[in-house]
């Protein structure tokens, strides 16, 4: 992979993280309602499952970012060991 390819993939993963974090924030009210006793966890089963998926997406994107950051681009010469 070239440096440009890696950067493109990094940007894609960062976009996924930002998107999922924004979606999670939109669901913050659920936790507040449950904590205040206004609603029950069972009232939001589907939404809670969705937030768990978004968290998994974030974790996967963070892991992929770590992999990409460790990758040596094809268009860069590795630094020889002395």
VENRAZI-V317360 format. One record per residue. RES is the residue in one small letter. OMEGA is omega in whole degrees, 0 to 359 (999 if undefined). BURIAL is 1 if it has 9 or more other C-alpha atoms within 8 Angstrom, else 0. Layout:
# VENRAZI-V317360
res-><RES | RES>
omega-><OMEGA | OMEGA>
burial-><BURIAL | BURIAL>
This chain:
# VENRAZI-V317360
res-><x | x | x | x | x | x | x | x | x | x | x | x | x | x | x | x | x | x | x | x | x | x | x | x | x | x | x | x | x | x | x | x | x | x | x | x | x | x | x | x | x | x | x | x | x | x | x | x | x | x | x | x | x | x | x | x | x | x | x | x | x | x | x | x | x | x | x | x | x | x | x | x | x | x | x | x | x | x | x | x | x | x>
omega-><178 | 178 | 179 | 178 | 180 | 181 | 178 | 179 | 176 | 179 | 179 | 181 | 177 | 178 | 178 | 180 | 180 | 179 | 182 | 178 | 178 | 179 | 178 | 179 | 178 | 181 | 180 | 182 | 181 | 179 | 179 | 180 | 179 | 180 | 181 | 179 | 179 | 180 | 177 | 177 | 181 | 178 | 187 | 183 | 182 | 181 | 179 | 177 | 179 | 180 | 177 | 177 | 179 | 177 | 176 | 177 | 179 | 180 | 179 | 179 | 178 | 178 | 179 | 177 | 179 | 178 | 182 | 180 | 179 | 183 | 175 | 181 | 179 | 184 | 174 | 179 | 175 | 179 | 181 | 178 | 181 | 999>
burial-><0 | 1 | 1 | 0 | 0 | 1 | 0 | 0 | 1 | 1 | 0 | 0 | 1 | 1 | 0 | 1 | 1 | 0 | 0 | 1 | 1 | 0 | 0 | 1 | 0 | 0 | 1 | 0 | 0 | 0 | 0 | 0 | 1 | 1 | 0 | 0 | 0 | 0 | 0 | 1 | 0 | 0 | 0 | 1 | 0 | 0 | 0 | 0 | 0 | 0 | 1 | 0 | 0 | 1 | 1 | 0 | 1 | 1 | 0 | 0 | 1 | 1 | 0 | 1 | 1 | 0 | 0 | 1 | 0 | 0 | 0 | 0 | 1 | 0 | 0 | 0 | 0 | 0 | 0 | 0 | 0 | 0>
